Amino acid sequence: MRLEWLLRIKNALDLMEERMQQPLDIDEIAKAAYSSPFHFQRMFYMLTGVTVAEYMRKRRLTLAAQELSLSTTKVLDVAFKYGYDSPESFSKAFRKVHGISPTEARSPGVNLKAFPRITFHLSLKGDQEMDYKIVEKAAFTVIGKSIQVTTKNGENMREIPKFWDQLNADGTSDRIHALGTGDDILGICLDMKHGEETFSYLIAAEGSEDVAASSGLEARTIPAATWAVFTSIGPMPHSIQKVWQRIFQEWFPASNYEHSGGPELEVYTMGDSRAEDYRCEVWIPIMKK
């Protein structure tokens, strides 16, 4: 199953490379991997640390830099070739990646950045069991505070911990927990827009819209779903980060499920999150392939 999945990913990467000079068609790329667009983009990001859009952008600018340094093609023509509608937008994106202008890329001995093509290699694992359970859960309401973050350049990995620190420091997370109806506090990824490279992150607890309205919190409905639930045991954040990694590197490729496109939950129990026996869970919405 995992070898078959790797071959499908390779097909998608081959197609992406062939289409560097064409508009990004995520539906067609995902189809090459026999996957839904959402599942493919989520898998790609979790495996590589970059979104499909960011990968294509950096690959195009790598190829553009090579072409500028090795040919006399006009900058305007190179810009149009790699999908930019004006020299200004091309120059801005080029400088952000390479630190110099497109014209300067033609100077002898100038340093350019190269973002190489991604490749996957088969890695046989299985020395460690991965416990999970499948849970059917009806729609439920959560209350809390949220921020919108971007996945560009891994900004979400910096902003979300800051958001937790802020809400923990000012007592908001404790207030959310106290107003909720459950025993746990949740970290929720939702409104994921892979094309725009953004999503919302909500620190929340199960609760009611009335309580949210009267306490200055926002209420969101988590739709009914089938969930794959994975337990993390160990100190935060390393233990749960490892679980996330294994879900997308090992579990999904070997399973008959794919991501259904709904919100993702981290369920945190009360207790010392730095303890070796601290338990929390990752909930992933799934559907049959």
URCOR-V41117 format. One record per helix or strand. SS is the DSSP state (helix for helix, strand for strand). FROM is the first residue (numbers start at 1). LEN is the number of residues. Records with the same first field share a line. If there is no record, write none. Layout:
SS: FROM-LEN + FROM-LEN
This chain:
helix: 2-17 + 26-7 + 37-12 + 52-19 + 75-7 + 87-12 + 104-3 + 152-18 + 172-8 + 209-7 + 238-17
strand: 132-6 + 140-11 + 185-9 + 198-9 + 218-5 + 225-9 + 257-3 + 264-5 + 279-10
